[in-house]
Each structure stands twice: as structure tokens, then as C-alpha cells.
Amino acid sequence: MLYKEITEKIIKASMEVHTSLGTGFQEVIYQRALEIEMNSMGLTCEREKEMPIFYKGQQIGTRRVDFFVEYKIMVELKAVVELENVHLAQAINYLEAYNMEIGLLINFGAKSLQFKRVYNNKMLQ
């Protein structure tokens, strides 16, 4: 599994945040707490880094992803009752747009922490 050690640390940090805060907060609260937790684990992370989106070589906009961890993994957070296919599609689109191999989609809004590893299939072929 690609970057297994790093993704496991991110998931562990997320579980700690979810255990401590529970559900019901806005996404930004979990984002701030997760940044503290990942930093305490020695992970390098950039929060809300703005990245350009290109179409056929032309920049058409920008998007901020919740985290880039260790310059290798994109992390997208949600605080919803249940993850939906649209959230998964969004995370995969970000991977492709940013030309990254792997990401995590993490949901703090459910009773139990939800997470999914997402892959950029265009890079794995």
C-alpha cells in the first residue's frame, strides 16, 4: 500500500481528534484540531494550500484542499452525517487536478470516524 506509514499516522491522528471532539462541529474545527494532532506526531502538513486548476494547459481557477501531508498525500475533510459518492468523486478529482497519487477522505460528522483511501487511477496505470 502506497505511503502506508504516513496514511496510518493521519488516520490515527483523525481518530484521536474524533474521540476527543465527537461529532457536531463545523469542518474547520476538526481541521484545526487535526493540524495540531498531526504536528504532534511529527507529520509535515500544509493546511488549506491554494492550488491552481488547469484545463488544456490554461489555469481556470484555484481550489484549496484541506491538507497536503508530507508533500505526498492530499487529505480532504468532511463533517457530514454520511459520506456520499459526490464526496469521493470530489476527492478523486482533486488528486487528478493536483497530479497526486494518493489521498484520504475523512469524515468527522458520523458517529464513528469514516475514512477512505483514494487513488489517482491516471497515475497508477
N, C-alpha and C positions, 0 to 999 in steps of 0.2 A: 504494500500500500504506500502510495506516494506521500512523503513527509509525515509518516505515521507518528513519530515522536512529537512533532510540533502540533499536529491536529489533536492528539490526545491531551496535550497540555492546555490547548484552547478549550476543549470540551470540559476538562477538569475545572478550569477557571470559571467557565459558564455555570457548571453545576454548583460551585461554591456561591456564586452570585445569586442563583435561583434559590438555593437553600436559605441564604441569608435574607433576601428581599421578598421572596414569594412572588405571587402574581399581582397584577393590578396597577403597576406603574407604567408611565409612558416609556417608549423605547429609549429616549435619551438618558433616562435614569439608569437603565441597565447598561447602556453604552459607557457611561462614566464609571460605573462600578466595575465593569469588565476591564476597562483600561487599567484601573488600579490593580485588579487581581492579576492580569497578565504581566504587568510591570513587576509585581512582587515575585512572579515565577521566573523572571529574567528574560521574558519574551520581548523582542523589539517590535513595537507596533506604532502605526500611524493612524490616527483617528480622523475620520471624515476628510480624507485626502481627495481633493478635486482632480478628476482625470478627464481629459478630452475624449469625446466620442467622434469617430471618423466614419464617413461614408464615401467609398470610392476615392480615398485619399484626401478628402476635404473635411475639415472639422465642422461638425454640425451642432455641437453643443458640448456640455460638460455634465458630469454626474459625480456625486460624492458617495463613495462606498464607506460603510461604517468603519471597517478596519482593513489595513494591509499588515499582515504579521510576518515578521522575518523576511520581508521583501519577496515572499513566495506564495502566501496564502491570502485570499480575499475572504473576509468574514462579513456577512450581511445579517443584521439582527432584525427580529420582528417581536412585537408584543401583542399577539393576536390569540384568540381562543384556540384556533386550529390552523395549522399551515395548509395552504391551498396550492393547487398546481400553478397558479399565477405567480406565487412567491418563488417556487422552484424555477420556473421559466425566467423570471427576472434575474435570479442569481446566475443562471447559466448564461444569459445574455451579457451580464457584466463580465463574466470570465472571458467570453469571446471578445468583447469590446476592449478589454484591458490586456488581452493576449496573455492570460494566466492559465496555468494548468489545473489548479485545484482551488476549491473554496469550501466554506462551511456556511450553511444557512441555519441559524439558531433562533428558536422561538422561546421567549421567556413568558409568554402570555398563557400558556397551557398549565394545567395543574402539575404536570411533570414536564421537565425541560425536554424540548424537542430539538433534534439536530439532524441535519443531513449533510453528507459529503457530496459535493457537486463537482463534476469534471467537465473540462472543456474538450469535448469529443473531437473538435477540429485539430487539437494539438496532439491527441493520443493516437491518431491514425497513422 
